[in-house]
Amino acid sequence: MEQTASPSRPRDDLSQHLLDWYDRHRRTLPWRASPGAVADPYHVWLSEIMLQQTTVATVGGYFERFLGRWPRIEDLAAADLDHVLHAWQGLGYYARARNLHKCAQAVVADHGGRFPDEEDALRKLPGIGRYTAAAIAAIAFGRRAVVVDGNVERVMARLHRVTEPLPDCKSRLYDLADGHTPDDRAGDYAQAVMDLGATICIPKSPKCILCPAIDACDGRDIAETLPRKKPKAEKPTRRGVVFWLVRPDGAVLLRRRPERGLLGGMMEIPSSEWREGPVADVSIVAGESPVTLSDITEIPGLVRHTFTHFHLELTVTTARVDADPPEDCIWVPPDAFGDFALPTVMKKVVRHALGRA
């Protein structure tokens, strides 16, 4: 079995090489402070939350639109959650948007609008975990903090020839990153390693010949195979029935999902529970409609969507209804749907229903 290399280089030696490289080749990003300037903690935090599970190319426009609408954390804290969710559409993982809003309110209410500068205090805020707390502490406040994202894991795995697969080697990669993090300029160092992973030590066809750390890299001959990952389990398929309920004036019933759980707090076209196995008979699940139905018609075809952990297949049904909406529902004309935070899967339902109903 191939052995994992142990850290053998002086901490300041490699980190200084990377800092020198960063000073020459740093990326220009909307949220990144100019050389010599002090980073704005609000900008650092906002960008880090947006960048979770999302690419830099995607985030740029969202970041600038958020700042244009809510230039200070006090503005974001005072915003309506629906407006925040609406502005978040397209970034996915909507729990991040809910926690973003909660965090802004906590910083304003409990910290006078200023982010704490210590990792432990940052981690007590909604939506801020180990990585984000370290990133804010290092980049915004100059604290020595160990910042480890997917790019950093990849760089460490290749530098030290870590052949144990993820996620088993996560703590090992964190320790290696800790060993290289300098006491000074820890924020610049963290961004240097992330830039290296994003532009040179990339997942496929890494540009090793351009790497400032090539002479120190134990895994350069097998770089493209690292970090190794355990095979992913096959995603299950869940199925459900959507109720496209239309009032005589053409308005459609929308329902707000519970705050906790998948797509929490967002608006949806009401549906039955999403279950694994074959779809239940429409006449049986009709009882899960938010209003009583006397007649229901199935719209041909399926709406398909894939989430992180499962595939989803939805049968769309339609019915004419004239009733007061339940407490968590509202009647909305289809041409006003754009005013509400509808997740991507529900936008697919809308297109399917409008095209076939």
Contacts in CASP RR format, 6 or more apart in sequence:
PFRMAT RR
TARGET T0000
AUTHOR 0000-0000-0000
METHOD contacts of the structure
MODEL  1
MEQTASPSRPRDDLSQHLLDWYDRHRRTLPWRASPGAVADPYHVWLSEIM
LQQTTVATVGGYFERFLGRWPRIEDLAAADLDHVLHAWQGLGYYARARNL
HKCAQAVVADHGGRFPDEEDALRKLPGIGRYTAAAIAAIAFGRRAVVVDG
NVERVMARLHRVTEPLPDCKSRLYDLADGHTPDDRAGDYAQAVMDLGATI
CIPKSPKCILCPAIDACDGRDIAETLPRKKPKAEKPTRRGVVFWLVRPDG
AVLLRRRPERGLLGGMMEIPSSEWREGPVADVSIVAGESPVTLSDITEIP
GLVRHTFTHFHLELTVTTARVDADPPEDCIWVPPDAFGDFALPTVMKKVV
RHALGRA
2 161 0 8 1.000
2 163 0 8 1.000
3 163 0 8 1.000
4 160 0 8 1.000
4 161 0 8 1.000
4 162 0 8 1.000
4 163 0 8 1.000
4 164 0 8 1.000
4 169 0 8 1.000
4 172 0 8 1.000
5 160 0 8 1.000
5 161 0 8 1.000
5 162 0 8 1.000
5 218 0 8 1.000
5 219 0 8 1.000
6 160 0 8 1.000
7 160 0 8 1.000
7 176 0 8 1.000
7 179 0 8 1.000
7 180 0 8 1.000
9 180 0 8 1.000
9 216 0 8 1.000
11 179 0 8 1.000
11 180 0 8 1.000
11 181 0 8 1.000
11 182 0 8 1.000
12 182 0 8 1.000
13 216 0 8 1.000
14 159 0 8 1.000
14 180 0 8 1.000
14 213 0 8 1.000
14 216 0 8 1.000
15 180 0 8 1.000
15 181 0 8 1.000
15 182 0 8 1.000
15 189 0 8 1.000
16 182 0 8 1.000
17 212 0 8 1.000
17 213 0 8 1.000
17 216 0 8 1.000
18 189 0 8 1.000
18 192 0 8 1.000
18 193 0 8 1.000
18 196 0 8 1.000
18 212 0 8 1.000
18 213 0 8 1.000
19 182 0 8 1.000
19 185 0 8 1.000
19 188 0 8 1.000
19 189 0 8 1.000
19 192 0 8 1.000
20 212 0 8 1.000
21 192 0 8 1.000
21 196 0 8 1.000
21 212 0 8 1.000
22 188 0 8 1.000
22 189 0 8 1.000
22 191 0 8 1.000
22 192 0 8 1.000
22 195 0 8 1.000
23 35 0 8 1.000
25 195 0 8 1.000
25 199 0 8 1.000
26 32 0 8 1.000
26 35 0 8 1.000
26 191 0 8 1.000
26 192 0 8 1.000
26 195 0 8 1.000
27 56 0 8 1.000
27 195 0 8 1.000
27 198 0 8 1.000
27 199 0 8 1.000
29 47 0 8 1.000
29 56 0 8 1.000
29 60 0 8 1.000
30 47 0 8 1.000
30 60 0 8 1.000
30 61 0 8 1.000
30 63 0 8 1.000
30 64 0 8 1.000
31 43 0 8 1.000
31 44 0 8 1.000
31 46 0 8 1.000
31 47 0 8 1.000
31 63 0 8 1.000
32 39 0 8 1.000
32 191 0 8 1.000
33 39 0 8 1.000
33 40 0 8 1.000
33 43 0 8 1.000
39 139 0 8 1.000
39 140 0 8 1.000
40 140 0 8 1.000
41 114 0 8 1.000
41 115 0 8 1.000
41 117 0 8 1.000
41 136 0 8 1.000
41 140 0 8 1.000
41 141 0 8 1.000
42 72 0 8 1.000
42 73 0 8 1.000
42 115 0 8 1.000
43 67 0 8 1.000
44 135 0 8 1.000
44 136 0 8 1.000
44 139 0 8 1.000
44 140 0 8 1.000
45 103 0 8 1.000
45 115 0 8 1.000
45 128 0 8 1.000
45 132 0 8 1.000
45 136 0 8 1.000
45 140 0 8 1.000
46 63 0 8 1.000
46 66 0 8 1.000
46 67 0 8 1.000
46 100 0 8 1.000
47 59 0 8 1.000
47 63 0 8 1.000
48 131 0 8 1.000
48 132 0 8 1.000
48 135 0 8 1.000
48 136 0 8 1.000
49 96 0 8 1.000
49 99 0 8 1.000
49 100 0 8 1.000
49 103 0 8 1.000
49 127 0 8 1.000
49 132 0 8 1.000
50 59 0 8 1.000
50 62 0 8 1.000
50 63 0 8 1.000
50 66 0 8 1.000
50 91 0 8 1.000
50 96 0 8 1.000
51 59 0 8 1.000
52 93 0 8 1.000
52 96 0 8 1.000
52 132 0 8 1.000
53 92 0 8 1.000
53 93 0 8 1.000
54 91 0 8 1.000
54 92 0 8 1.000
56 198 0 8 1.000
58 91 0 8 1.000
59 91 0 8 1.000
62 87 0 8 1.000
62 88 0 8 1.000
62 91 0 8 1.000
65 87 0 8 1.000
66 76 0 8 1.000
66 87 0 8 1.000
69 75 0 8 1.000
69 79 0 8 1.000
69 87 0 8 1.000
70 76 0 8 1.000
70 79 0 8 1.000
73 104 0 8 1.000
73 107 0 8 1.000
73 108 0 8 1.000
73 113 0 8 1.000
74 108 0 8 1.000
74 113 0 8 1.000
76 84 0 8 1.000
76 100 0 8 1.000
76 101 0 8 1.000
76 104 0 8 1.000
77 101 0 8 1.000
77 104 0 8 1.000
77 105 0 8 1.000
77 107 0 8 1.000
77 108 0 8 1.000
77 109 0 8 1.000
79 101 0 8 1.000
81 98 0 8 1.000
81 101 0 8 1.000
81 265 0 8 1.000
82 340 0 8 1.000
82 341 0 8 1.000
84 97 0 8 1.000
84 100 0 8 1.000
84 101 0 8 1.000
85 94 0 8 1.000
85 97 0 8 1.000
85 98 0 8 1.000
85 265 0 8 1.000
85 266 0 8 1.000
85 341 0 8 1.000
86 338 0 8 1.000
86 339 0 8 1.000
86 340 0 8 1.000
86 341 0 8 1.000
88 94 0 8 1.000
88 96 0 8 1.000
88 97 0 8 1.000
88 100 0 8 1.000
88 341 0 8 1.000
89 341 0 8 1.000
89 342 0 8 1.000
89 343 0 8 1.000
90 344 0 8 1.000
91 97 0 8 1.000
92 343 0 8 1.000
92 344 0 8 1.000
94 263 0 8 1.000
94 264 0 8 1.000
94 265 0 8 1.000
94 266 0 8 1.000
94 341 0 8 1.000
94 343 0 8 1.000
95 261 0 8 1.000
95 264 0 8 1.000
96 127 0 8 1.000
98 259 0 8 1.000
98 264 0 8 1.000
98 265 0 8 1.000
99 126 0 8 1.000
99 127 0 8 1.000
100 127 0 8 1.000
102 126 0 8 1.000
102 127 0 8 1.000
103 125 0 8 1.000
103 126 0 8 1.000
103 127 0 8 1.000
103 128 0 8 1.000
106 125 0 8 1.000
106 126 0 8 1.000
107 113 0 8 1.000
107 114 0 8 1.000
107 115 0 8 1.000
107 125 0 8 1.000
115 122 0 8 1.000
115 125 0 8 1.000
115 136 0 8 1.000
115 140 0 8 1.000
116 122 0 8 1.000
116 125 0 8 1.000
117 137 0 8 1.000
117 140 0 8 1.000
117 141 0 8 1.000
117 143 0 8 1.000
118 137 0 8 1.000
118 143 0 8 1.000
119 133 0 8 1.000
119 134 0 8 1.000
119 137 0 8 1.000
119 143 0 8 1.000
119 145 0 8 1.000
120 133 0 8 1.000
122 128 0 8 1.000
122 132 0 8 1.000
122 133 0 8 1.000
122 136 0 8 1.000
122 137 0 8 1.000
123 129 0 8 1.000
123 130 0 8 1.000
123 133 0 8 1.000
128 136 0 8 1.000
131 147 0 8 1.000
131 148 0 8 1.000
131 149 0 8 1.000
133 145 0 8 1.000
134 145 0 8 1.000
134 146 0 8 1.000
134 147 0 8 1.000
134 148 0 8 1.000
134 190 0 8 1.000
135 145 0 8 1.000
135 147 0 8 1.000
135 149 0 8 1.000
135 190 0 8 1.000
137 143 0 8 1.000
137 145 0 8 1.000
138 144 0 8 1.000
138 145 0 8 1.000
138 147 0 8 1.000
138 186 0 8 1.000
138 187 0 8 1.000
138 189 0 8 1.000
138 190 0 8 1.000
139 147 0 8 1.000
139 187 0 8 1.000
139 190 0 8 1.000
139 191 0 8 1.000
142 185 0 8 1.000
142 186 0 8 1.000
142 187 0 8 1.000
143 186 0 8 1.000
144 181 0 8 1.000
144 182 0 8 1.000
144 183 0 8 1.000
144 186 0 8 1.000
145 181 0 8 1.000
145 186 0 8 1.000
145 187 0 8 1.000
145 190 0 8 1.000
146 174 0 8 1.000
146 177 0 8 1.000
146 178 0 8 1.000
146 181 0 8 1.000
147 177 0 8 1.000
147 181 0 8 1.000
147 186 0 8 1.000
147 187 0 8 1.000
147 190 0 8 1.000
147 193 0 8 1.000
147 194 0 8 1.000
148 156 0 8 1.000
148 173 0 8 1.000
148 174 0 8 1.000
148 177 0 8 1.000
149 194 0 8 1.000
151 193 0 8 1.000
151 194 0 8 1.000
151 196 0 8 1.000
151 197 0 8 1.000
151 198 0 8 1.000
151 201 0 8 1.000
152 173 0 8 1.000
152 177 0 8 1.000
152 190 0 8 1.000
152 193 0 8 1.000
152 194 0 8 1.000
152 197 0 8 1.000
153 166 0 8 1.000
153 170 0 8 1.000
153 173 0 8 1.000
153 227 0 8 1.000
154 197 0 8 1.000
154 201 0 8 1.000
154 203 0 8 1.000
154 226 0 8 1.000
154 227 0 8 1.000
155 193 0 8 1.000
155 196 0 8 1.000
155 197 0 8 1.000
155 201 0 8 1.000
155 213 0 8 1.000
156 162 0 8 1.000
156 173 0 8 1.000
156 176 0 8 1.000
156 177 0 8 1.000
156 180 0 8 1.000
157 169 0 8 1.000
157 173 0 8 1.000
157 226 0 8 1.000
157 227 0 8 1.000
157 228 0 8 1.000
158 201 0 8 1.000
158 206 0 8 1.000
158 217 0 8 1.000
158 219 0 8 1.000
158 220 0 8 1.000
158 223 0 8 1.000
158 226 0 8 1.000
158 227 0 8 1.000
159 176 0 8 1.000
159 213 0 8 1.000
159 216 0 8 1.000
159 217 0 8 1.000
159 218 0 8 1.000
159 219 0 8 1.000
160 176 0 8 1.000
160 218 0 8 1.000
160 219 0 8 1.000
161 218 0 8 1.000
161 219 0 8 1.000
161 222 0 8 1.000
161 226 0 8 1.000
162 169 0 8 1.000
162 172 0 8 1.000
162 173 0 8 1.000
162 176 0 8 1.000
162 226 0 8 1.000
162 227 0 8 1.000
163 226 0 8 1.000
163 228 0 8 1.000
164 172 0 8 1.000
164 228 0 8 1.000
165 227 0 8 1.000
165 228 0 8 1.000
165 229 0 8 1.000
165 230 0 8 1.000
166 227 0 8 1.000
166 228 0 8 1.000
166 229 0 8 1.000
166 230 0 8 1.000
167 230 0 8 1.000
168 230 0 8 1.000
169 227 0 8 1.000
173 227 0 8 1.000
177 193 0 8 1.000
180 189 0 8 1.000
180 193 0 8 1.000
181 189 0 8 1.000
181 190 0 8 1.000
182 189 0 8 1.000
196 211 0 8 1.000
196 212 0 8 1.000
196 213 0 8 1.000
199 207 0 8 1.000
200 206 0 8 1.000
200 207 0 8 1.000
200 208 0 8 1.000
200 210 0 8 1.000
200 211 0 8 1.000
201 207 0 8 1.000
201 211 0 8 1.000
201 223 0 8 1.000
203 224 0 8 1.000
204 224 0 8 1.000
205 224 0 8 1.000
206 223 0 8 1.000
206 224 0 8 1.000
208 214 0 8 1.000
208 217 0 8 1.000
208 220 0 8 1.000
208 223 0 8 1.000
211 217 0 8 1.000
214 220 0 8 1.000
217 223 0 8 1.000
219 226 0 8 1.000
235 306 0 8 1.000
235 309 0 8 1.000
235 310 0 8 1.000
235 311 0 8 1.000
236 276 0 8 1.000
236 310 0 8 1.000
236 311 0 8 1.000
237 276 0 8 1.000
237 277 0 8 1.000
237 310 0 8 1.000
237 311 0 8 1.000
237 312 0 8 1.000
237 313 0 8 1.000
238 274 0 8 1.000
238 275 0 8 1.000
238 276 0 8 1.000
238 277 0 8 1.000
238 310 0 8 1.000
238 311 0 8 1.000
238 312 0 8 1.000
238 313 0 8 1.000
239 274 0 8 1.000
239 275 0 8 1.000
239 276 0 8 1.000
239 277 0 8 1.000
239 278 0 8 1.000
239 279 0 8 1.000
239 312 0 8 1.000
239 313 0 8 1.000
239 314 0 8 1.000
239 315 0 8 1.000
240 271 0 8 1.000
240 272 0 8 1.000
240 273 0 8 1.000
240 274 0 8 1.000
240 275 0 8 1.000
240 279 0 8 1.000
240 280 0 8 1.000
240 285 0 8 1.000
240 312 0 8 1.000
240 313 0 8 1.000
240 314 0 8 1.000
240 315 0 8 1.000
241 271 0 8 1.000
241 272 0 8 1.000
241 279 0 8 1.000
241 280 0 8 1.000
241 282 0 8 1.000
241 285 0 8 1.000
241 286 0 8 1.000
241 288 0 8 1.000
241 314 0 8 1.000
241 315 0 8 1.000
241 316 0 8 1.000
241 317 0 8 1.000
242 269 0 8 1.000
242 270 0 8 1.000
242 271 0 8 1.000
242 272 0 8 1.000
242 303 0 8 1.000
242 314 0 8 1.000
242 315 0 8 1.000
242 316 0 8 1.000
242 317 0 8 1.000
242 349 0 8 1.000
242 353 0 8 1.000
243 253 0 8 1.000
243 269 0 8 1.000
243 270 0 8 1.000
243 271 0 8 1.000
243 272 0 8 1.000
243 286 0 8 1.000
243 289 0 8 1.000
243 290 0 8 1.000
243 293 0 8 1.000
243 296 0 8 1.000
243 317 0 8 1.000
243 318 0 8 1.000
243 319 0 8 1.000
244 252 0 8 1.000
244 269 0 8 1.000
244 299 0 8 1.000
244 316 0 8 1.000
244 317 0 8 1.000
244 318 0 8 1.000
244 319 0 8 1.000
244 349 0 8 1.000
244 353 0 8 1.000
244 357 0 8 1.000
245 252 0 8 1.000
245 253 0 8 1.000
245 270 0 8 1.000
245 289 0 8 1.000
245 290 0 8 1.000
245 291 0 8 1.000
245 293 0 8 1.000
245 318 0 8 1.000
245 319 0 8 1.000
245 320 0 8 1.000
245 321 0 8 1.000
246 252 0 8 1.000
246 318 0 8 1.000
246 319 0 8 1.000
246 320 0 8 1.000
246 321 0 8 1.000
246 357 0 8 1.000
247 253 0 8 1.000
247 320 0 8 1.000
247 321 0 8 1.000
247 322 0 8 1.000
247 331 0 8 1.000
248 320 0 8 1.000
248 322 0 8 1.000
249 333 0 8 1.000
250 333 0 8 1.000
250 334 0 8 1.000
251 331 0 8 1.000
251 332 0 8 1.000
251 333 0 8 1.000
252 269 0 8 1.000
252 331 0 8 1.000
252 332 0 8 1.000
252 333 0 8 1.000
252 334 0 8 1.000
252 353 0 8 1.000
253 269 0 8 1.000
253 270 0 8 1.000
253 290 0 8 1.000
253 291 0 8 1.000
253 321 0 8 1.000
253 325 0 8 1.000
253 329 0 8 1.000
253 330 0 8 1.000
253 331 0 8 1.000
253 332 0 8 1.000
254 267 0 8 1.000
254 268 0 8 1.000
254 269 0 8 1.000
254 270 0 8 1.000
254 329 0 8 1.000
254 330 0 8 1.000
254 331 0 8 1.000
254 332 0 8 1.000
254 337 0 8 1.000
254 340 0 8 1.000
255 267 0 8 1.000
255 268 0 8 1.000
255 269 0 8 1.000
255 270 0 8 1.000
255 290 0 8 1.000
255 326 0 8 1.000
255 328 0 8 1.000
255 329 0 8 1.000
255 330 0 8 1.000
256 265 0 8 1.000
256 266 0 8 1.000
256 267 0 8 1.000
256 268 0 8 1.000
256 328 0 8 1.000
256 329 0 8 1.000
257 263 0 8 1.000
257 264 0 8 1.000
257 265 0 8 1.000
257 266 0 8 1.000
257 267 0 8 1.000
257 268 0 8 1.000
258 264 0 8 1.000
258 265 0 8 1.000
259 265 0 8 1.000
262 307 0 8 1.000
263 343 0 8 1.000
263 345 0 8 1.000
265 341 0 8 1.000
266 341 0 8 1.000
266 342 0 8 1.000
266 343 0 8 1.000
266 346 0 8 1.000
267 340 0 8 1.000
267 341 0 8 1.000
267 342 0 8 1.000
267 346 0 8 1.000
268 342 0 8 1.000
268 343 0 8 1.000
268 346 0 8 1.000
269 346 0 8 1.000
269 349 0 8 1.000
269 350 0 8 1.000
269 353 0 8 1.000
270 289 0 8 1.000
270 290 0 8 1.000
270 329 0 8 1.000
271 288 0 8 1.000
271 314 0 8 1.000
272 280 0 8 1.000
272 285 0 8 1.000
272 288 0 8 1.000
273 288 0 8 1.000
274 312 0 8 1.000
279 313 0 8 1.000
279 315 0 8 1.000
282 296 0 8 1.000
282 298 0 8 1.000
282 315 0 8 1.000
282 317 0 8 1.000
283 296 0 8 1.000
286 293 0 8 1.000
286 296 0 8 1.000
286 317 0 8 1.000
287 293 0 8 1.000
289 319 0 8 1.000
290 325 0 8 1.000
290 326 0 8 1.000
290 328 0 8 1.000
290 329 0 8 1.000
291 321 0 8 1.000
291 323 0 8 1.000
291 325 0 8 1.000
291 326 0 8 1.000
291 329 0 8 1.000
292 323 0 8 1.000
293 319 0 8 1.000
293 321 0 8 1.000
294 319 0 8 1.000
295 319 0 8 1.000
295 320 0 8 1.000
296 317 0 8 1.000
296 318 0 8 1.000
296 319 0 8 1.000
297 317 0 8 1.000
297 318 0 8 1.000
297 319 0 8 1.000
298 315 0 8 1.000
298 316 0 8 1.000
298 317 0 8 1.000
299 315 0 8 1.000
299 316 0 8 1.000
299 317 0 8 1.000
299 318 0 8 1.000
299 352 0 8 1.000
299 353 0 8 1.000
299 356 0 8 1.000
299 357 0 8 1.000
300 356 0 8 1.000
301 315 0 8 1.000
301 316 0 8 1.000
301 352 0 8 1.000
301 356 0 8 1.000
302 313 0 8 1.000
302 314 0 8 1.000
302 315 0 8 1.000
303 313 0 8 1.000
303 314 0 8 1.000
303 316 0 8 1.000
303 345 0 8 1.000
303 348 0 8 1.000
303 349 0 8 1.000
303 352 0 8 1.000
304 311 0 8 1.000
304 312 0 8 1.000
304 313 0 8 1.000
304 314 0 8 1.000
304 348 0 8 1.000
305 311 0 8 1.000
305 312 0 8 1.000
305 314 0 8 1.000
305 344 0 8 1.000
305 345 0 8 1.000
305 348 0 8 1.000
306 312 0 8 1.000
312 345 0 8 1.000
314 345 0 8 1.000
314 349 0 8 1.000
316 349 0 8 1.000
316 352 0 8 1.000
316 353 0 8 1.000
316 356 0 8 1.000
318 353 0 8 1.000
318 357 0 8 1.000
325 331 0 8 1.000
332 339 0 8 1.000
332 340 0 8 1.000
334 350 0 8 1.000
334 354 0 8 1.000
337 350 0 8 1.000
342 350 0 8 1.000
END
